Amino acid sequence: MSARDKIERLQQLFPGSVTETQDPETGQVTLRVAPEQLHTALQAALGDAYCSAEKTMLTQVESYAFTWPGKTAARQQATAPVSVQFQPRPDLSKDPETTSNQLIIGDNLAALKLLREGSGTDSLAGKVRLIYIDPPYNTGNAFIYPDNFRESLRSYTARKPKTTDPEGQKAFDDDADHHGRIHADWLSFMLPRLIVARDLLREDGCIVISIDEHELPNLWKLCEEVFGAENFVECMVYDKKSSAKGVPPTKMIAGVHEYMLVFQRSSAFSFIGRPRSEEGFYNPDNDPRGPWRNTNCKSTVKDPREAFDVEDPATGRRFRDVWAFSPAEMARKAAAGELLFPKADGGQVRMKEYFNAFRNANIPIKSSWGLYDAQYNTQYLTRLMGTKVFLNPKHIRLMRDLLAYTTQGNDIVLDFFGGSGTTADALLSLNAEDGHQRRFVLVQLDVPVEPSSAAGKAGYTTIADLCRDRINRAGAALNPAEAHPNWDGNVGYRVLDLGPPTPVDLKVD
C-alpha cells in the first residue's frame, strides 16, 4: 500500500486528520497528515484513556485549517462519559410493546451517546439511513442547552428556566443576546453532536441539516471536517415564501429560501429519487410497446461532419442531419416504426420514447425544491391540532418529500432536534401511503413553553408534551381503510426519559 493509499485510508477513518498543504519550494498542493488534528481525532474516537496526552510535533508548514476558540473542549465532549441512562416511560408511550418508534426526552448529546452504546435500548450504531436535523440557526441569542450534560435536565431547567418558541428548534437563553452571533459557541455546540451522529449512520446513510445563511458557511466546513469533504453530496434549497411581502427590507431584497446541507457516510449513499410519471406519454396509434412521447433524436454535441441520411421506409424520402444514434441504430428505429417522419421535406425527424423502456423507475431529484407554501402548512396544522400552536414549524410536505426521496422499507430515521414532531408526523403518513415500515427516533429537550403563547394557552407546558400530542393526533388522523394495503398500522412509540442510573443492589453474603 502506497503512502497516498494509507493517507486516503486514514482520511476515511478520521476525516479531519488529513489536510491540504502547499510545498514551500514547488508550490504543489498535496494531501498531508495534520498531527494536531490526528491526535484530536484519535482522542475523540478513543478517549483520553487510549491516547497519549503528548502530541507529536512535525515540521510546521502553512496549511488550510478550520478552528475556533473552544474546539478542543468541544471535541472532548464527544467521548466524555454520561452519568444518565434511558428510563422507559410507559405512562407517556403509545403501544410501547408493539412498536420500534422512539421519542426520547432529554439532552440530545447524551441521548446520541446512549443510542450509540445501546445503553437501555438497541444500539443504533451503523444502522440509521437518514439523520435529519433542524438545529438552532444562531440568529440572535445564545443557547439554553447546558454545556455540562452531567447535570440533569430537570435541575438545569429548575435552576435557569427559560422559554423557547413552540417549535422547540431555536432554544436560546434570552438574557445573552450579545452571544448570538458568536460562531464559536454555535460550532462548539454542534461539533460533538455531529461526531456522535456520524457513528450512527449506515454506510449508505446520510445526514440532512436545515440551515439559513447565518451559519451555512461554517456548517459546511464543520461537516467537511466530521464527514470528510469527499462525502459532500449537495446543498439543496427551497422557498418558504412565494413573494417578498411585508415591510421592505433595508437592502430591498428579501430572503425567501433556506438550505438543506447533505453529507453522506460513504460513497455507498444515493438518493432514491422520485417515481417516474406517465404524464406526457400517450399511445394514439396503439403501439404494442406501450405509451410513448414525441422527442428529439438529433445530437447537440457531435461534429456537423458526422451527418448522414436516414430514409423514411414508407415514402423513400431521405433526411440528413447529425443524429444522436449510429447509422445502424437509426436504420433499425426507422424499420421498427420508432421514428416519426415529417410530411414536408423541410420538417424534422423525431422519435418515440417509450415509458416502458426506462430502466430506472425513478428519476433524479433537483437540488432546488421549489416552494413549500406556508399557508398550506398552517391550515394543515390548525386542523390537526385544533388551533394554531406553532411558530414557523417545518413544512409537512417538505419532510414527506425528503423521506420519500431518501428512505424506504424499514429504514431508521433519526431527528435529534425533534421540535414539534414534524418528522414523525410525515413518516407516519408516508408509511400509510406507500406501505413501508420506516421507523422514527426523535430526541427533544423538555423545555417549557411561554405560558402566554398560543401553545401555553392551549395547555401545553413543554415542547416535548406538544411533540407527543402531535404524534398522537397524526396517528389518529390516519384512516386504515384508505391506507396502503401493505401498511402495518404502526403509529405507536416508546417514550424514554433521561434520568440517573438505576442503583445497583450490592449484597454481601
C-alpha positions in Angstrom: 0.0 0.0 0.0 1.5 3.3 -1.1 1.8 6.3 1.2 -1.0 8.1 -0.6 -3.3 5.0 -0.2 -2.5 5.0 3.5 -3.3 8.7 3.8 -6.6 8.2 1.9 -7.5 5.3 4.3 -6.7 7.5 7.3 -8.9 10.2 5.8 -11.8 7.7 5.6 -11.4 6.7 9.3 -10.6 10.2 10.6 -11.7 12.8 8.0 -10.4 15.8 10.0 -6.8 14.4 10.3 -5.9 15.0 6.6 -5.5 18.4 5.1 -4.2 20.2 2.0 -0.7 21.7 2.3 1.5 23.6 -0.2 5.1 22.7 -0.7 7.0 26.0 0.0 9.5 25.2 -2.8 7.4 23.8 -5.6 4.0 25.3 -4.7 2.4 22.0 -5.3 -0.7 21.2 -3.1 -0.8 17.7 -1.7 -2.6 15.7 1.0 -0.7 15.5 4.3 -1.4 14.2 7.7 -2.1 17.0 10.2 -0.6 15.8 13.5 -2.6 18.1 15.8 -5.9 17.2 14.1 -5.0 13.5 14.0 -4.2 13.5 17.7 -7.5 15.3 18.4 -9.4 12.9 16.1 -7.9 9.9 17.9 -8.8 11.4 21.3 -12.4 11.9 20.1 -12.7 8.4 18.7 -10.8 6.5 21.5 -10.9 8.8 24.5 -8.1 10.0 26.7 -7.6 6.6 28.3 -6.4 5.1 25.0 -4.5 8.1 23.6 -1.3 9.7 24.9 -1.6 13.2 26.2 1.7 14.1 24.4 1.4 15.4 20.8 4.0 14.6 18.2 5.1 17.8 16.6 6.3 17.7 13.0 7.8 20.4 10.9 5.5 23.3 10.9 4.1 24.2 7.5 1.3 26.5 6.5 -1.9 24.6 5.9 -5.6 25.1 5.5 -7.4 24.7 8.8 -10.8 25.4 10.3 -10.7 26.2 14.0 -12.2 28.4 16.7 -11.8 29.0 20.5 -13.1 26.0 22.4 -12.9 23.5 19.6 -10.7 21.1 21.5 -13.0 21.1 24.5 -16.0 20.6 22.2 -14.3 17.5 20.6 -13.7 16.0 24.0 -17.4 16.2 24.7 -18.0 13.6 22.0 -16.2 10.9 24.1 -16.9 12.2 27.6 -18.9 9.7 29.7 -22.6 10.4 30.5 -24.0 9.8 34.0 -27.6 9.3 32.9 -29.4 6.5 31.2 -32.7 5.9 29.4 -35.7 5.5 31.7 -38.8 3.9 30.0 -41.9 6.0 30.4 -44.8 3.6 29.6 -47.2 6.1 31.1 -46.3 8.5 28.2 -45.9 5.9 25.5 -48.4 4.6 22.9 -48.4 0.9 22.2 -44.8 0.5 23.5 -44.9 -3.3 23.3 -45.6 -3.4 19.6 -43.6 -0.5 18.2 -40.0 0.3 17.5 -40.5 4.1 17.1 -39.0 6.1 19.9 -39.4 9.6 21.4 -36.5 10.5 23.7 -37.0 13.4 26.2 -33.7 15.0 27.2 -30.4 16.5 26.1 -29.6 15.2 22.6 -25.8 14.8 23.1 -26.3 12.4 26.0 -29.1 10.7 24.0 -26.9 10.2 21.0 -24.2 8.6 23.1 -26.6 6.2 24.7 -28.1 5.3 21.3 -24.5 4.6 20.0 -23.7 2.5 23.0 -27.0 0.7 23.2 -27.5 1.6 26.8 -31.1 0.9 27.8 -32.2 0.4 24.2 -30.9 -1.3 21.0 -27.7 0.3 19.7 -28.2 2.4 16.5 -24.5 2.4 15.7 -24.2 2.0 11.9 -28.0 1.4 11.5 -29.5 4.8 10.6 -30.3 5.5 7.0 -31.3 9.2 7.4 -30.5 11.7 10.0 -32.4 14.9 9.6 -32.0 17.9 12.0 -33.2 21.5 12.1 -30.8 22.9 14.7 -30.7 26.4 16.1 -29.9 28.9 13.4 -27.8 31.2 15.7 -29.7 34.3 14.7 -29.6 36.4 17.8 -29.4 34.6 21.1 -27.2 32.1 23.0 -28.3 28.6 23.7 -30.1 27.3 26.7 -28.6 23.8 26.2 -26.3 23.2 29.2 -22.7 22.6 28.4 -22.4 20.2 31.3 -24.7 17.3 30.3 -23.7 15.5 33.5 -26.2 17.9 35.2 -29.8 16.5 34.9 -32.1 18.4 32.7 -34.6 18.8 35.5 -32.1 20.5 37.7 -30.9 22.7 34.8 -34.3 24.0 33.9 -35.2 24.5 37.5 -32.0 26.4 38.1 -32.3 28.5 35.0 -35.8 28.4 33.5 -36.0 29.8 30.0 -38.6 29.8 27.3 -38.4 28.8 23.6 -40.6 29.1 20.6 -43.2 26.3 20.3 -41.3 24.6 17.6 -38.5 24.0 20.1 -35.9 24.3 17.4 -34.4 27.6 18.5 -33.7 27.0 22.1 -32.0 30.1 23.3 -31.1 31.9 26.5 -32.8 35.3 26.1 -30.6 37.2 28.5 -27.5 36.8 26.4 -28.2 38.4 23.1 -24.6 39.5 22.7 -23.6 35.9 22.3 -26.0 35.1 19.5 -23.6 36.0 16.6 -20.5 34.4 18.1 -19.8 31.5 15.8 -17.6 29.7 18.3 -20.4 29.0 20.7 -22.6 27.6 18.0 -19.8 25.5 16.5 -18.8 24.1 19.9 -22.4 23.2 20.4 -22.7 21.4 17.0 -19.3 19.6 16.8 -19.7 16.8 19.4 -23.3 16.1 18.3 -22.2 15.6 14.6 -19.3 13.5 15.6 -21.5 11.1 17.6 -24.3 11.3 14.9 -21.8 10.1 12.2 -21.2 6.9 14.1 -25.0 6.1 13.9 -25.2 6.3 10.1 -25.2 3.3 7.9 -22.6 3.1 5.2 -25.3 4.1 2.7 -26.8 6.7 5.1 -26.7 10.5 5.0 -27.4 13.5 7.2 -29.5 16.4 6.0 -29.3 19.6 8.0 -31.7 22.6 7.6 -29.9 25.9 8.0 -30.1 29.5 6.8 -27.3 31.8 5.7 -26.1 32.8 9.2 -24.1 29.6 9.8 -24.2 27.9 6.4 -20.5 28.6 5.6 -19.4 27.4 9.0 -21.7 24.4 9.0 -20.3 23.4 5.6 -16.7 23.5 6.9 -17.7 21.7 10.0 -19.4 18.8 8.1 -16.3 18.6 5.8 -14.2 18.0 8.9 -16.5 15.5 10.6 -17.7 13.6 7.5 -14.9 14.4 5.0 -15.0 16.8 2.2 -15.3 13.9 -0.3 -18.6 13.0 1.3 -20.4 16.2 0.5 -23.5 15.4 -1.6 -25.4 18.6 -2.2 -26.6 21.9 -0.8 -30.3 21.8 -1.6 -32.5 24.9 -1.4 -36.3 25.5 -1.1 -38.5 28.6 -0.9 -40.5 29.2 2.2 -42.3 32.3 0.8 -43.9 32.9 -2.6 -43.2 36.7 -2.6 -41.4 39.5 -0.7 -44.3 40.6 1.3 -44.2 42.8 4.4 -42.1 45.8 5.3 -39.4 46.5 2.6 -36.0 45.4 3.9 -33.1 47.8 4.2 -31.3 46.5 1.1 -34.6 46.0 -0.9 -34.0 42.2 -1.2 -35.9 39.6 0.9 -34.6 36.2 1.7 -37.3 33.7 0.9 -35.3 30.5 0.9 -33.5 28.1 3.2 -30.9 25.4 2.7 -30.6 21.7 3.4 -26.9 20.6 3.5 -26.4 16.9 2.7 -23.4 14.8 3.6 -23.1 11.0 3.2 -21.3 8.5 5.4 -19.7 7.0 2.4 -19.9 6.7 -1.4 -22.5 3.9 -0.9 -25.2 6.5 -0.4 -27.6 7.6 -3.2 -31.0 9.3 -3.2 -33.8 7.1 -4.2 -35.2 9.8 -6.4 -38.9 10.3 -7.2 -41.2 8.0 -9.2 -41.3 8.5 -12.9 -44.6 9.8 -14.1 -46.5 8.7 -17.2 -47.7 12.3 -17.7 -47.0 13.3 -21.2 -46.9 9.7 -22.5 -49.7 8.6 -24.9 -50.4 5.8 -27.3 -52.6 7.3 -30.1 -51.5 4.6 -32.6 -51.9 1.6 -30.2 -48.2 0.9 -30.4 -47.8 -2.6 -28.7 -44.7 -1.2 -26.9 -47.0 1.0 -24.8 -47.3 4.7 -24.2 -44.7 7.0 -25.8 -43.8 10.6 -26.2 -42.5 12.6 -29.1 -38.9 13.5 -28.5 -35.7 14.7 -30.3 -33.3 12.3 -32.0 -30.7 14.9 -33.1 -27.3 15.3 -31.5 -26.4 18.6 -30.0 -22.7 17.8 -29.3 -21.5 15.9 -32.4 -19.4 17.4 -35.2 -21.5 18.5 -38.2 -19.3 16.4 -40.4 -20.8 13.3 -38.8 -24.1 13.9 -40.5 -25.7 11.1 -42.5 -29.0 10.3 -44.3 -32.0 8.5 -42.7 -34.6 7.1 -45.1 -38.4 7.0 -44.5 -39.3 3.4 -45.3 -42.9 4.4 -46.2 -42.0 7.1 -48.8 -38.4 6.7 -49.6 -37.6 10.3 -48.7 -34.3 10.9 -47.1 -33.4 13.3 -44.3 -29.9 14.4 -43.5 -28.8 15.6 -40.1 -26.4 14.9 -37.2 -28.2 12.2 -35.3 -27.8 11.2 -31.7 -27.5 7.5 -32.7 -25.4 5.5 -35.1 -26.4 4.8 -38.7 -27.3 1.2 -37.9 -29.4 2.2 -34.9 -31.2 4.9 -36.8 -32.0 2.5 -39.6 -33.3 0.0 -37.1 -35.5 2.6 -35.5 -36.9 3.6 -38.9 -37.7 0.0 -39.8 -39.3 -0.7 -36.4 -41.6 2.3 -36.7 -39.9 4.2 -33.8 -39.2 7.3 -35.9 -41.7 10.0 -36.7 -41.1 11.4 -40.2 -42.5 14.8 -41.2 -44.9 15.2 -44.0 -42.9 18.1 -45.6 -39.3 17.7 -46.8 -38.1 20.6 -44.5 -39.6 19.1 -41.4 -37.8 17.5 -38.5 -37.5 13.8 -37.9 -38.5 12.9 -34.3 -38.6 9.6 -32.4 -40.8 7.7 -30.0 -39.6 7.5 -26.4 -41.3 4.7 -24.6 -42.3 4.9 -21.0 -41.7 1.1 -20.5 -38.2 1.4 -21.9 -36.8 3.3 -18.9 -34.5 1.1 -16.8 -35.0 3.1 -13.6 -38.5 3.5 -12.2 -37.3 6.7 -10.5 -35.9 10.0 -11.8 -33.3 12.2 -10.1 -34.4 15.0 -7.9 -33.3 18.5 -8.4 -31.2 20.5 -5.9 -33.8 23.3 -6.0 -37.1 22.0 -4.5 -39.3 25.0 -5.2 -42.0 26.5 -3.0 -43.4 24.9 0.2 -46.3 27.2 0.8 -46.7 28.3 4.5 -50.4 28.8 4.2 -50.9 25.1 3.4 -48.8 24.1 6.3 -50.6 26.4 8.7 -54.0 25.1 7.6 -52.9 21.5 7.9 -51.5 22.0 11.5 -54.5 24.0 12.6 -56.8 21.2 11.5 -54.6 18.6 13.2 -54.0 20.4 16.5 -57.4 22.2 16.7 -55.7 25.6 17.0 -52.6 27.4 15.9 -49.9 26.4 18.4 -46.6 26.5 16.4 -44.3 29.3 15.3 -42.5 28.5 12.0 -42.7 24.7 12.1 -41.0 22.7 9.3 -43.3 22.2 6.4 -45.0 18.8 6.4 -44.8 18.3 2.6 -41.1 19.2 2.7 -40.5 16.4 5.2 -42.6 13.9 3.4 -40.7 14.6 0.2 -37.3 14.3 1.9 -38.3 11.0 3.5 -39.7 9.7 0.2 -36.5 10.6 -1.7 -34.2 9.0 0.8 -35.9 6.2 2.7 -37.9 3.0 2.1 -38.6 -0.4 3.7 -37.8 -0.4 7.4 -35.2 2.3 7.3 -34.5 4.2 10.5 -34.9 8.0 10.6 -33.3 10.0 13.4 -34.2 13.6 14.3 -32.4 14.8 17.4 -33.9 18.2 17.3 -37.4 16.8 17.3 -39.3 20.1 17.9 -43.0 19.8 17.2 -42.7 16.3 15.8 -42.9 17.2 12.0 -40.5 14.3 11.1 -42.6 11.7 13.0 -45.9 13.2 11.5 -44.5 13.0 8.0 -43.1 9.5 8.4 -46.3 8.0 9.8 -48.4 9.5 7.0 -45.9 8.4 4.3 -45.8 4.8 5.7 -49.6 4.7 5.5 -49.5 6.0 1.9 -46.8 3.7 0.4 -46.9 0.7 2.8 -43.3 0.9 4.0 -42.3 0.4 7.7 -39.9 3.3 8.3 -39.0 3.8 12.0 -38.5 7.2 13.7 -36.3 8.1 16.6 -36.9 11.6 17.9 -35.0 13.4 20.6 -36.4 16.6 22.2 -35.3 18.7 25.1 -38.0 19.0 27.7 -38.0 22.8 27.9 -41.0 24.9 29.0 -43.1 27.0 26.6 -44.1 30.5 27.4 -47.4 30.4 29.3 -48.8 33.4 27.3 -48.0 31.8 23.9 -50.6 30.0 21.8 -49.1 26.7 22.9 -49.2 27.7 26.6 -52.8 28.9 26.3 -53.7 25.6 24.7 -52.5 23.8 27.8 -49.0 22.6 26.8 -46.3 23.1 29.4 -43.2 21.8 27.5 -42.1 21.3 23.9 -41.9 17.5 24.5 -45.6 17.4 25.6 -46.6 19.3 22.4 -44.5 16.9 20.3 -46.0 13.9 21.9 -49.6 15.2 21.4 -48.9 15.9 17.7 -47.6 12.4 17.1 -50.8 11.0 18.8 -53.0 13.2 16.7 -51.1 12.4 13.4 -51.5 8.7 14.1 -55.2 9.0 14.9 -55.9 11.0 11.8 -54.7 8.2 9.5 -57.6 6.1 8.2 -56.6 2.4 7.8 -59.4 1.9 5.3 -57.8 4.4 3.0 -54.2 3.4 3.6 -51.9 1.2 1.5 -52.9 -2.5 1.8 -49.3 -3.3 3.0 -49.3 -0.7 5.8 -48.8 -2.4 9.2 -50.8 0.3 11.0 -47.9 1.1 13.4 -48.5 4.6 14.8 -47.1 3.9 18.3 -43.9 5.0 20.0 -41.9 4.3 23.2 -41.0 7.3 25.4 -37.6 7.2 27.0 -36.6 9.8 29.6 -33.0 10.6 30.6 -32.5 10.0 34.3 -29.8 8.9 36.7 -28.6 5.3 36.5 -30.6 2.7 38.4 -28.9 1.9 41.7 -27.2 -1.5 41.9 -28.1 -3.5 44.9 -24.8 -5.0 46.1 -25.4 -7.7 48.6 -22.7 -9.2 50.7 -23.1 -12.9 51.5 
